[in-house]
Amino acid sequence: MSIAETHDGGPRLKPLSAADVRDLSVKSNFSGAVRAASHYGMIAIVGALIWLVASRYGLAWAVPLIAVQGYFVAFLFMVVHETAHKTAFRSHALNLAVGNLSAFMIGLPYEYYRLFHWDHHRYTQDPEKDPELIVGPKPKSDTQLAIAYSGLLQVLVRIRLMLRHAITGQVIVPWIPQAKRGSIVLEARLYLAGYLLLLAASLVLHSAILLWVWIVPLLAGQLILRPYLYAEHTGCERTRSAFENTRTTMTGRVMKWFAWNMPYHVEHHAYPTVPFHALPKLNAIVDGHIVYRGRNYRAVTRETWAWFRRQRQTT
């Protein structure tokens, strides 16, 4: 194992050679298209079923389908994440197009998130500089912790921030460089205009279809997405090594597919240029170096919940 300098500003343990990383970092339009088509295809299919069941039998009968849709819609976050790294597709244009569509769907402006996420990689687990820790929960009770795990608070915060950017024209968060702040304001205003247009169309058509196939599922799906996201770093070491500050969690094929292989999160943080489809192969190479490995998401959620409670008791 050798020490190498990485693009994100710090020395990391590197079990692979530069040539190995280059071979694993080959992007694929085909792999990205298959994964994106399957993800959006499931959203379209389940959305159609929600509309069909609700219109024929009543909305109550569609609730189980709305819950299923929640998983697929909320996990569009993973599409935003992969396209933000520009590794979902070989094509730059496809990364931008699919990334912005997915970001619009979850209310998280794409370029804003890309810059936010860049600093997260650069300063992972640094409590003073990692944006995920800066905006993360500091629950003072089990009730506040439960609210954090619902994910609704995080959605509210990011939507409120987008509205602030759009309405005030000001960006003050430290992870957005001064030179980029104008484009972040424009992006927020374009997203807001799109939402208002869809709202106006729904009112004119007297249709609540978007509410039940998109908005409500997005909010419900946070109950799955947020514990998944907490598993990535919560309770890991605050060091510069991705093999110590990040967790890989074992899970089934369905979760890996729609999470775009991000359960292999140590691998992703150690080698962020490696696209999603090569992460299983990368895992086979570096697995022995991983310090934090979750058995499954139920077990890791119990661990992260307990970690948050211990933190509260010691502060």
C-alpha positions, 0 to 999 in steps of 0.5 A: 500500500502506498501514499498518493496525493489525490485531487481532493487535497490530501494524502490517502492510502492507495492500494491501486496503481495509477494504471489500475485506476485509469482502467477502472475509470473508463466511463460508459454511455451504455451502462449509464443509459441502462441504469437511468432508463431502468430507474426512470422506467420504474418511476413511470410504471409505478406512477401509471399504476398509482393513477390507474388504481386511484382513479378506479378504486380510490386513492387509499388503494394506491397508498402501497404503490405511493410507498414503492414510488417513494423509494424510486423517486427519492433515490433519484438523489443517486442519479444526481450524485453520479452525474455530479461526478460526471461518471454516469455517462461518458458524454458531458451533455448526458451527465448535465441533462440527466443530472439536471432532470433528476435534480429538478425532480428532488428539489436539489439544484444540480450545480449547487449540489455539485459544488456542495459535494465537491467540498464534501469529498475534499473535507470529508468528516472535517467538522469545520469544512465538510458541508454535510457536517455543517448542515447536518443534524445536531439533535437535542432529543430523541424526537429531534433525532427521529425528525432528522431520520425522517429526512423531511427536515433536510428537504425543507432546508434545501428548498428554503435555501433554493428559495432564498437564492432565487428570491434574494439573489444572494449566496452566502454559504462557504462552499460556493465560490464567489465566481459561481454565485451568480450561476447558482442564483440563476439556476435556483430561479430557473428551477423555481420557474419550472415548479411554478409552471407545473403548479399552474398547469396542475391548477388549470387542469384541476389535476393532483396527479403530480402530487400523488406520483411525485411530491408525496412519494418524494417526501415519503421516500426520505424515510428510506433515503436518509438512514441510507445516507447516514450510513455513509460516514456516521460514526466513522473516523475523522481522518483523511483516509477514505478507508477510515472515514467512510463506510461500505454497507452490504446490501441486496442487488435491488438496493445496489442497482437503484443506489447506483452502487453507492453502498460501495461508498469507501470505494467511491470516496477512495477513487471518485473517478471510478464510475458506478458500474466499476465499483463492484470490481473495485470492491473486490480489489480493495475490500481488505483495506476497508475499516467500516463495513456494515452487515446491512442497512438495518444493522447500520441504522441501529449503529448510527442512531446509537452514535447520534445519541452518544454524541448528544450525551457527551456534549 
